Amino acid sequence: MERRDFLKLVAAGSAAMAASSCAGGSLNTKRTPDASRLSASGRPEGVFLAGVSRDSSEEKVRSAVREAAEAATDFSWLSKGDTVFIKPVLNSGYPYPSTTSPAAIGAMIKILKERGAGRVIVGDMSGVEHVKLSSKGLSGSSRRLMESSGMAKAVLESGGELHFFEEAGWDAFHEEIPVPGSHWKQGVMMPAILKETDHIILMPRCGRHVLAGSTLGLKAVVGYWRTDTRLEYHKEASTLQEKTAEGNTVETLRNKQRLVVTAADKVLTTFGPDVGYVSQPESGLIIASKSVVAHDMVSLAWLLENRKSMPDSEKDGFMDTSQFIVRMGNRYVVSMLGGIGQSLVSETMVKDELNTIWDCRILSRAYEVFGGVPDVVIKPANDALPEDLRKRLAAMVSIPGGVNMAGS
């Protein structure tokens, strides 16, 4: 049974329980970040937006990806013959925007090849409802899922290589330690292929996540992890959001990740990560930044902007907002990762209620571990970005009152 099917099953009995409490506290428990605990970094971080109109051709999308990427970086970090790893989001075999845009992946490979890159490797390991790697064996295939999503064809046609972490086996991972003071009890098991690469480009998508609230750049780190790391992540669920941010602080990502690029001309605005309402705004975006934190601030603002414009029939659905669904869904994931015994002793998970970007605990922890809230500067990467949209997003990511400013 896939995660979304299980959640539909438990929804039938959850309405009657929603007003009551269960072990671990009230179903409506919230953990909202306290802005007074945040500090501004004092560093400006550019986020570059290329506009792309609704129903644009793949060629126009690829052109917009190029414009955004080349505005965000001059690629001076890339030397002739360097190996680049592109990390997409392949949580399932569903097409974009449930997974990363094939057109965007293809465009990025061509840019890198034009600028002298040697090997360009694209890889991931899908969620446990589709792929499970253990020390005893493997079930499922990320390769088949990438083929289903359309990404594999785009990678190969553009001159890239495919790599799937589970195919290398249980021992093809190494331990890395997140930032001191993290909520992780063990190190994070990262794929060995990253030791062979010179640079990493992260290419997520913009979407809702039924458990975590959103799935953007920082959340994409889960795709790197071995099954035992994913088990701790979901079992110790009370700090899942914080561990998401902390997982991005391992040495490999700090030293090698150069750029984050998201195609967001389509946005998965409800439920997620696999299915939900797909918003196709009149003016879509390509989002690019060298900073994953600044990128995610703008990407989350874009997700919230699209959620506001959803049809009324899609808004505030019980499956999209219920804390009970989150608790039961996460326990189900734990059972798939580690068995029913681990599920029974797992912590209670609480989903962020995202009304503004400042409600996001993943970002709140990211500000702490990456040196403060960046001063996000949104700049157009082409002439197709509406100025009123740029201003709305800029207002949504502007540092609010209550945040300690640098030097104060």
Backbone hydrogen bonds, N-H to C=O, Kabsch-Sander energy under -0.5 kcal/mol:
donor,donor_aa,acceptor,acceptor_aa,energy
6,F,2,E,-2.1
7,L,3,R,-2.4
8,K,4,R,-1.7
9,L,5,D,-1.7
10,V,6,F,-2.5
11,A,7,L,-1.4
12,A,8,K,-0.8
12,A,9,L,-0.8
13,G,10,V,-0.9
14,S,10,V,-0.7
14,S,11,A,-0.8
15,A,11,A,-0.8
17,M,14,S,-0.9
18,A,14,S,-1.2
20,S,17,M,-1.4
22,C,25,G,-1.6
25,G,22,C,-2.2
27,L,20,S,-0.8
29,T,26,S,-1.5
35,A,33,P,-0.7
37,R,34,D,-2.1
38,L,35,A,-1.5
40,A,404,N,-3.8
41,S,373,V,-2.5
42,G,373,V,-0.6
45,E,375,D,-2.2
47,V,377,V,-2.5
48,F,288,A,-3.1
49,L,379,K,-2.5
50,A,286,I,-2.2
51,G,49,L,-0.5
52,V,284,G,-2.0
54,R,282,E,-2.1
56,S,53,S,-1.3
61,V,57,S,-2.0
62,R,58,E,-2.8
63,S,59,E,-2.1
64,A,60,K,-2.2
65,V,61,V,-2.4
66,R,62,R,-2.2
67,E,63,S,-2.3
68,A,64,A,-2.4
69,A,65,V,-2.8
70,E,66,R,-2.7
71,A,67,E,-1.2
72,A,68,A,-1.8
73,T,69,A,-1.8
78,L,75,F,-1.8
79,S,77,W,-0.6
81,G,116,G,-3.3
82,D,79,S,-2.1
84,V,119,R,-2.6
85,F,199,H,-2.9
86,I,84,V,-0.5
86,I,121,I,-3.5
87,K,85,F,-0.6
87,K,201,I,-2.7
90,L,88,P,-0.5
98,S,95,P,-2.1
100,T,89,V,-1.9
105,I,101,S,-2.1
106,G,102,P,-2.8
107,A,103,A,-2.1
108,M,104,A,-2.2
109,I,105,I,-2.2
110,K,106,G,-2.0
111,I,107,A,-2.1
112,L,108,M,-2.3
113,K,109,I,-2.6
114,E,110,K,-2.4
115,R,111,I,-1.4
116,G,113,K,-1.5
117,A,112,L,-2.5
118,G,82,D,-2.9
121,I,84,V,-2.9
121,I,119,R,-0.5
122,V,161,E,-2.9
123,G,86,I,-1.6
124,D,163,H,-0.9
127,G,91,N,-0.9
130,H,127,G,-2.2
131,V,127,G,-2.7
132,K,139,S,-2.7
134,S,137,G,-2.9
137,G,134,S,-0.7
139,S,132,K,-2.1
145,L,141,S,-1.4
146,M,142,S,-2.6
147,E,143,R,-2.1
148,S,144,R,-2.2
149,S,145,L,-2.2
150,G,146,M,-0.9
150,G,147,E,-0.5
151,M,146,M,-0.8
152,A,146,M,-1.7
154,A,150,G,-1.3
155,V,151,M,-2.6
156,L,152,A,-2.4
157,E,153,K,-2.5
158,S,154,A,-1.2
159,G,156,L,-1.0
160,G,155,V,-2.8
161,E,120,V,-2.7
163,H,122,V,-2.0
165,F,124,D,-0.7
167,E,164,F,-1.5
168,A,164,F,-0.7
168,A,165,F,-1.0
169,G,166,E,-1.0
172,A,169,G,-1.4
174,H,190,M,-3.1
176,E,188,V,-2.5
179,V,246,E,-0.5
182,S,179,V,-1.1
188,V,176,E,-3.3
190,M,174,H,-3.3
190,M,188,V,-0.8
192,A,172,A,-2.5
194,L,191,P,-1.4
195,K,192,A,-2.1
196,E,193,I,-1.3
197,T,194,L,-0.9
198,D,83,T,-2.4
199,H,83,T,-1.5
200,I,256,K,-2.4
201,I,85,F,-2.5
202,L,259,L,-2.5
203,M,87,K,-3.1
207,G,205,R,-0.7
207,G,215,T,-1.1
208,R,268,L,-2.4
209,H,213,G,-0.9
210,V,272,G,-1.5
213,G,209,H,-2.4
215,T,207,G,-2.8
220,A,216,L,-0.7
220,A,217,G,-0.7
221,V,218,L,-1.4
222,V,219,K,-1.6
223,G,220,A,-1.5
224,Y,221,V,-1.7
225,W,221,V,-0.6
225,W,222,V,-1.2
226,R,189,M,-1.2
229,T,226,R,-0.6
230,R,226,R,-2.0
231,L,227,T,-2.1
232,E,228,D,-1.8
233,Y,229,T,-2.2
234,H,230,R,-2.1
235,K,231,L,-3.1
236,E,232,E,-2.4
237,A,235,K,-1.8
239,T,236,E,-1.2
240,L,237,A,-1.7
243,K,239,T,-2.8
244,T,240,L,-1.7
245,A,241,Q,-1.5
246,E,242,E,-2.3
247,G,243,K,-2.2
248,N,244,T,-0.6
248,N,245,A,-1.3
249,T,246,E,-1.9
250,V,247,G,-0.7
254,R,250,V,-2.2
255,N,251,E,-2.5
256,K,252,T,-2.0
257,Q,253,L,-1.6
258,R,200,I,-2.8
258,R,256,K,-0.5
259,L,200,I,-0.9
260,V,289,S,-2.5
261,V,202,L,-2.6
262,T,287,I,-2.8
263,A,204,P,-0.6
264,A,262,T,-0.6
264,A,285,L,-3.1
267,V,279,S,-2.3
268,L,206,C,-1.6
269,T,267,V,-1.0
269,T,277,Y,-2.6
270,T,277,Y,-0.6
272,G,270,T,-0.6
272,G,275,V,-2.7
279,S,267,V,-3.2
279,S,277,Y,-0.7
284,G,52,V,-2.9
284,G,282,E,-0.6
285,L,264,A,-1.0
286,I,50,A,-1.6
287,I,262,T,-2.8
288,A,48,F,-2.1
289,S,260,V,-2.0
292,V,290,K,-0.6
295,H,291,S,-2.4
296,D,292,V,-2.2
297,M,293,V,-1.9
298,V,294,A,-1.8
299,S,295,H,-2.8
300,L,296,D,-2.7
301,A,297,M,-1.8
302,W,298,V,-2.2
303,L,299,S,-2.2
304,L,300,L,-2.7
305,E,301,A,-2.2
306,N,302,W,-2.1
307,R,303,L,-2.0
308,K,304,L,-1.7
309,S,305,E,-0.8
310,M,307,R,-1.1
314,E,311,P,-2.0
315,K,311,P,-0.6
315,K,312,D,-1.0
317,G,314,E,-0.6
320,D,317,G,-0.8
321,T,317,G,-1.3
321,T,318,F,-0.5
322,S,318,F,-2.4
326,V,322,S,-1.2
327,R,323,Q,-2.3
328,M,324,F,-2.7
329,G,325,I,-2.8
330,N,326,V,-2.5
331,R,327,R,-1.8
332,Y,328,M,-1.9
333,V,329,G,-2.0
334,V,330,N,-2.4
335,S,331,R,-2.2
336,M,332,Y,-1.8
337,L,333,V,-2.1
338,G,334,V,-3.2
339,G,334,V,-0.6
339,G,335,S,-1.7
343,S,339,G,-1.6
344,L,340,I,-2.1
345,V,341,G,-0.9
346,S,343,S,-1.2
347,E,235,K,-2.9
354,L,352,D,-1.0
355,N,353,E,-1.2
359,D,356,T,-1.5
360,C,357,I,-1.2
361,R,359,D,-0.6
364,S,360,C,-2.2
365,R,361,R,-2.3
366,A,362,I,-2.0
367,Y,363,L,-2.5
368,E,364,S,-1.1
369,V,365,R,-2.2
370,F,366,A,-2.0
371,G,368,E,-0.6
372,G,367,Y,-3.7
373,V,39,S,-3.0
375,D,43,R,-2.6
376,V,374,P,-1.2
377,V,45,E,-2.6
378,I,376,V,-0.6
379,K,47,V,-2.5
379,K,377,V,-0.5
381,A,49,L,-3.3
382,N,49,L,-0.7
385,L,382,N,-0.9
390,R,386,P,-2.1
391,K,387,E,-2.3
392,R,388,D,-2.0
393,L,389,L,-2.5
394,A,390,R,-2.3
395,A,391,K,-2.1
396,M,392,R,-1.7
397,V,393,L,-1.4
398,S,394,A,-0.6
398,S,395,A,-0.6
403,V,400,P,-1.4
404,N,38,L,-2.4
408,S,405,M,-2.2
